[in-house]
Amino acid sequence: MSRIVPAVLPASHKNFDDTLALLSLIPNVSRIQIDVVDGHFAAPASWPYTAPHELRDMVARGDMLPSLDRIAYEVDLMCLDPDRAAEAWVALGASRLTVHAESTTDLPRLLTTMRKHYGCDLISCDLVSIGVALNIETDLLLVEPHLDKVDYVQFMGIARIGRQGELFDRRVVDKVRSFHTRHPKIDVQIDGGVSLIHAHELSALNVSALIAGSSILRSADPRAAYAKLEETFNDLPKGHRVY
C-alpha cells in the first residue's frame, strides 16, 4: 500500500466525482482522503456543506464511493459535528475517520462516541479506523492522554487548515519527532503543505503516510506528480530513518 495519500477538497458534487475518477485511474493509489470543511470550524465551507441535500441523496440511493475493492477512503472531518457528519460517509464506504482535537471541548467523549458508533474497541476488528488530527500550534498534551482511543494521529503541516495550497510549516517536523520519541508505536501521518521539496525529509520521520492535495491535483500531470512524490518519499536508505 502506497504511503502517499491524495487529498480531495471538493468544490461541488461534480468536482468530487471528477476528482475521484481521476485519482482512481492512478494505479498505485490505494487510499484517498476526502476533506470535509463546514465553514465554521474551518473555512471556507466545502461540498457537501454547500449542498447538503446532495450527500443525503447519495446515501438514500445507496451510492458507494468508487473502486472500494482497491481504494480505502479516509474522511478528514474539519467540522464542529464530526460524530454526526461521519454517518453519511461511513454509509458510502469510508473506512477511516479523522476528527480534529480542537473541534470539541470534550475530546475523550467525542472519541468514545466515534468508536462506539463507527469503530471498535476490540483488539482485532475490521470496522472503521478512528484518528485524531492536531493543529500545528496545539500542545501534544491535548491528545496524549487519549491515545488508547485512536488508531492514528494526523499532524497538520500548515498553520491554516481547510484550504489546499497552503505553505508547509516546518514546526511540524520537530513536533512529529517529539511525538515519535514518546509514542513510537502510534501511526503518524502528516497532512498539509506536502510537496516534493519536503517529501524526503518527512520520510526520515518514519511517518506512515503523507497526505498531499494541491501538489498532485494542481500539477499539469497528476499521475506523474503522484509517482514522483511516491518515489521520493520511499527513497530513503534503510537505517537512515529518524525517530
PEDADA-V975217 format. One record per residue. N is the residue number from 1. RES is the residue in three letters. D_FIRST is the distance of its C-alpha to the first C-alpha in Angstrom with 2 decimals. Layout:
n=N res=RES d_first=D_FIRST
n=N res=RES d_first=D_FIRST
This chain:
n=1 res=MET d_first=0.00
n=2 res=SER d_first=3.80
n=3 res=ARG d_first=6.49
n=4 res=ILE d_first=8.95
n=5 res=VAL d_first=9.97
n=6 res=PRO d_first=13.05
n=7 res=ALA d_first=16.01
n=8 res=VAL d_first=18.72
n=9 res=LEU d_first=22.25
n=10 res=PRO d_first=24.22
n=11 res=ALA d_first=27.87
n=12 res=SER d_first=28.75
n=13 res=HIS d_first=27.63
n=14 res=LYS d_first=27.74
n=15 res=ASN d_first=25.77
n=16 res=PHE d_first=23.11
n=17 res=ASP d_first=23.00
n=18 res=ASP d_first=23.18
n=19 res=THR d_first=20.39
n=20 res=LEU d_first=17.93
n=21 res=ALA d_first=19.17
n=22 res=LEU d_first=18.64
n=23 res=LEU d_first=15.04
n=24 res=SER d_first=14.21
n=25 res=LEU d_first=15.60
n=26 res=ILE d_first=13.08
n=27 res=PRO d_first=11.02
n=28 res=ASN d_first=7.69
n=29 res=VAL d_first=8.07
n=30 res=SER d_first=6.08
n=31 res=ARG d_first=8.18
n=32 res=ILE d_first=11.78
n=33 res=GLN d_first=14.40
n=34 res=ILE d_first=17.92
n=35 res=ASP d_first=20.66
n=36 res=VAL d_first=23.79
n=37 res=VAL d_first=26.95
n=38 res=ASP d_first=30.24
n=39 res=GLY d_first=32.66
n=40 res=HIS d_first=34.04
n=41 res=PHE d_first=31.58
n=42 res=ALA d_first=30.16
n=43 res=ALA d_first=31.61
n=44 res=PRO d_first=32.01
n=45 res=ALA d_first=31.00
n=46 res=SER d_first=28.19
n=47 res=TRP d_first=27.92
n=48 res=PRO d_first=28.35
n=49 res=TYR d_first=30.80
n=50 res=THR d_first=32.83
n=51 res=ALA d_first=33.15
n=52 res=PRO d_first=32.35
n=53 res=HIS d_first=33.96
n=54 res=GLU d_first=31.32
n=55 res=LEU d_first=28.57
n=56 res=ARG d_first=31.06
n=57 res=ASP d_first=31.84
n=58 res=MET d_first=28.23
n=59 res=VAL d_first=28.08
n=60 res=ALA d_first=31.56
n=61 res=ARG d_first=30.64
n=62 res=GLY d_first=27.71
n=63 res=ASP d_first=25.25
n=64 res=MET d_first=21.51
n=65 res=LEU d_first=18.71
n=66 res=PRO d_first=17.57
n=67 res=SER d_first=14.91
n=68 res=LEU d_first=14.16
n=69 res=ASP d_first=13.26
n=70 res=ARG d_first=9.85
n=71 res=ILE d_first=9.75
n=72 res=ALA d_first=10.24
n=73 res=TYR d_first=13.12
n=74 res=GLU d_first=14.26
n=75 res=VAL d_first=17.96
n=76 res=ASP d_first=19.53
n=77 res=LEU d_first=23.05
n=78 res=MET d_first=25.41
n=79 res=CYS d_first=28.43
n=80 res=LEU d_first=31.28
n=81 res=ASP d_first=30.63
n=82 res=PRO d_first=26.94
n=83 res=ASP d_first=27.83
n=84 res=ARG d_first=29.59
n=85 res=ALA d_first=27.38
n=86 res=ALA d_first=24.29
n=87 res=GLU d_first=26.02
n=88 res=ALA d_first=25.73
n=89 res=TRP d_first=22.03
n=90 res=VAL d_first=21.30
n=91 res=ALA d_first=23.62
n=92 res=LEU d_first=21.62
n=93 res=GLY d_first=18.42
n=94 res=ALA d_first=16.82
n=95 res=SER d_first=14.99
n=96 res=ARG d_first=14.99
n=97 res=LEU d_first=18.29
n=98 res=THR d_first=19.21
n=99 res=VAL d_first=22.96
n=100 res=HIS d_first=24.89
n=101 res=ALA d_first=27.12
n=102 res=GLU d_first=29.91
n=103 res=SER d_first=30.12
n=104 res=THR d_first=32.14
n=105 res=THR d_first=35.09
n=106 res=ASP d_first=33.95
n=107 res=LEU d_first=30.33
n=108 res=PRO d_first=30.60
n=109 res=ARG d_first=32.10
n=110 res=LEU d_first=29.42
n=111 res=LEU d_first=26.56
n=112 res=THR d_first=28.57
n=113 res=THR d_first=29.15
n=114 res=MET d_first=25.53
n=115 res=ARG d_first=24.54
n=116 res=LYS d_first=27.56
n=117 res=HIS d_first=26.97
n=118 res=TYR d_first=23.22
n=119 res=GLY d_first=21.61
n=120 res=CYS d_first=22.70
n=121 res=ASP d_first=24.55
n=122 res=LEU d_first=24.00
n=123 res=ILE d_first=21.91
n=124 res=SER d_first=20.06
n=125 res=CYS d_first=19.31
n=126 res=ASP d_first=16.93
n=127 res=LEU d_first=18.47
n=128 res=VAL d_first=17.55
n=129 res=SER d_first=16.20
n=130 res=ILE d_first=18.76
n=131 res=GLY d_first=18.44
n=132 res=VAL d_first=21.28
n=133 res=ALA d_first=21.61
n=134 res=LEU d_first=24.26
n=135 res=ASN d_first=26.27
n=136 res=ILE d_first=27.07
n=137 res=GLU d_first=30.61
n=138 res=THR d_first=30.05
n=139 res=ASP d_first=30.87
n=140 res=LEU d_first=28.30
n=141 res=LEU d_first=30.99
n=142 res=LEU d_first=30.36
n=143 res=VAL d_first=27.08
n=144 res=GLU d_first=27.51
n=145 res=PRO d_first=29.87
n=146 res=HIS d_first=27.44
n=147 res=LEU d_first=24.16
n=148 res=ASP d_first=24.75
n=149 res=LYS d_first=24.26
n=150 res=VAL d_first=20.80
n=151 res=ASP d_first=17.21
n=152 res=TYR d_first=16.32
n=153 res=VAL d_first=18.43
n=154 res=GLN d_first=18.01
n=155 res=PHE d_first=20.34
n=156 res=MET d_first=21.87
n=157 res=GLY d_first=22.32
n=158 res=ILE d_first=25.23
n=159 res=ALA d_first=28.68
n=160 res=ARG d_first=29.03
n=161 res=ILE d_first=26.31
n=162 res=GLY d_first=26.11
n=163 res=ARG d_first=26.27
n=164 res=GLN d_first=24.03
n=165 res=GLY d_first=25.30
n=166 res=GLU d_first=26.58
n=167 res=LEU d_first=27.00
n=168 res=PHE d_first=24.78
n=169 res=ASP d_first=26.71
n=170 res=ARG d_first=26.60
n=171 res=ARG d_first=27.75
n=172 res=VAL d_first=24.21
n=173 res=VAL d_first=23.60
n=174 res=ASP d_first=26.36
n=175 res=LYS d_first=25.48
n=176 res=VAL d_first=21.94
n=177 res=ARG d_first=23.43
n=178 res=SER d_first=26.13
n=179 res=PHE d_first=23.90
n=180 res=HIS d_first=21.73
n=181 res=THR d_first=25.03
n=182 res=ARG d_first=26.23
n=183 res=HIS d_first=23.11
n=184 res=PRO d_first=20.76
n=185 res=LYS d_first=18.90
n=186 res=ILE d_first=18.00
n=187 res=ASP d_first=14.58
n=188 res=VAL d_first=15.42
n=189 res=GLN d_first=14.24
n=190 res=ILE d_first=16.57
n=191 res=ASP d_first=17.65
n=192 res=GLY d_first=20.43
n=193 res=GLY d_first=21.85
n=194 res=VAL d_first=18.65
n=195 res=SER d_first=19.45
n=196 res=LEU d_first=19.50
n=197 res=ILE d_first=22.49
n=198 res=HIS d_first=20.72
n=199 res=ALA d_first=17.12
n=200 res=HIS d_first=18.17
n=201 res=GLU d_first=20.30
n=202 res=LEU d_first=17.78
n=203 res=SER d_first=15.33
n=204 res=ALA d_first=18.30
n=205 res=LEU d_first=18.35
n=206 res=ASN d_first=15.32
n=207 res=VAL d_first=13.83
n=208 res=SER d_first=10.48
n=209 res=ALA d_first=10.06
n=210 res=LEU d_first=12.52
n=211 res=ILE d_first=13.82
n=212 res=ALA d_first=15.61
n=213 res=GLY d_first=18.21
n=214 res=SER d_first=21.24
n=215 res=SER d_first=19.94
n=216 res=ILE d_first=17.89
n=217 res=LEU d_first=20.09
n=218 res=ARG d_first=23.40
n=219 res=SER d_first=22.80
n=220 res=ALA d_first=24.70
n=221 res=ASP d_first=21.64
n=222 res=PRO d_first=18.52
n=223 res=ARG d_first=16.44
n=224 res=ALA d_first=17.80
n=225 res=ALA d_first=17.49
n=226 res=TYR d_first=13.76
n=227 res=ALA d_first=13.40
n=228 res=LYS d_first=15.84
n=229 res=LEU d_first=14.29
n=230 res=GLU d_first=10.96
n=231 res=GLU d_first=13.27
n=232 res=THR d_first=15.50
n=233 res=PHE d_first=13.19
n=234 res=ASN d_first=11.77
n=235 res=ASP d_first=15.37
n=236 res=LEU d_first=16.99
n=237 res=PRO d_first=18.66
n=238 res=LYS d_first=18.05
n=239 res=GLY d_first=20.73
n=240 res=HIS d_first=21.12
n=241 res=ARG d_first=19.12
n=242 res=VAL d_first=21.52
n=243 res=TYR d_first=21.56
